[in-house]
Amino acid sequence: MTTKSNRNAENGIILYIDQGLEAIVPGFLENRRRDVETLETALEENNLAQIQLIGHRMRGDGGGYGFDAISTMGTALEQAAAREDRDAIRRHTAELIDFLDRVTVVYRR
């Protein structure tokens, strides 16, 4: 799998991903957008176990889909939940939102 990230002039993120993932990447990204909602609700409800589980899943799944940054964010969320560090959870959730807002996927043919 070939991945490469570059920031474009509008502060966007261009991520180059192998064409073989084209059918599944949109669903993966949509699931991460749903994760944001779940993370925010879990934080409001003080459900750190759920945040830790989501972070763990993101850590494991991100790289397989070509999104190493999501794996890194997942690790950070998982660790922050384990430490009960709500401020870090908010920061990492905001980082995920920002990434999802700015990323553009380009499929390598």
N, C-alpha and C positions, 0 to 999 in steps of 0.2 A: 504494500500500500504506500503510495506516495502522498505525503501531505506537506504543505508549506503555508505559512501564514505571512501575510504582508498587510500593512495598514495602507489604505489608499488615501488620496488627498483629502477626502471628506471625513477622515478619522474612522473610516470603516475598516473592517477586517475581511480580507479575502482569503479564503481557505480553499486550497486545491486538493481535491479528493478524487480517488480512482473512480472511473465510470461505473465499475461494478457495484458501487454502493448507491447509485443514483435512485434506485427504487425505494430504498429504505431510509435514507437520510432525512427527507421531509418529516416522516413520522417520528424519527428520533428527536428532531428539534422540537416538534410539537409536544412530545412527551416531556421535554425539559421545560417548556413553557408551563405545562400543567404542574410540573414539580415546583416551580416558583410559587404558584398559588398554594400548593400544599405546604411548602416551607413556611410561607407567611402565616398560614392558619395554625400550623403546628407551633410556631414560635409564640403566637398569641395565646395558645392553649397550654404552653409550657410542655409540649410533647417532644422532649429532646430525643427520645428513643426513635421517633419517626424521622426526625431530622438526621440522626445518625444513620439510619437505614437508607434514606434517600442519598445521602452523601456517599455511602458505601457503594450503592448501585451505580451512581454517576462515575465514581472512581473506576469501577470495573468496566463499565460500558463505553465510556468516552473514547478511549484509544482504539477500540475495535471498530468504531465508526469513523475514525479519522479526526477525532476531536480531543487531542491531548489536553487542551486548556480546560475542557469540561472535566476530565479526569483529575486534573490538579485542583479545580474548584471543589470537586466531590471530596477529595482527600481533606481539604481544608474545612469543609462543612462537617465531615465526619469527626474530625479531631476537635473542632470547636464544640460540637454537641457533647462529646465525651468529657470535655473540660467544663461544660455548662457555661460557656462563654457566649452569652447572648449578643453582645456587641459584635463579636467576630462573626457570628451567624448572620447578623444583619448586613455586615460588610460583604461577606462572601455571597449572600443572596443578591445584593445589589450588583456585585461583580458579574454574577450569572445573568442578571437582567440586562446589564450593559452589553455583555458579550452577545447575547441573543438578539439584541436590537441592532448591533453593528455588523454581525457576520453575514457575509455573502459567500455562498458555496459555488465554486467553479469545478465542474467535472472534467478530469483529464481524459481525453479520448485516446 
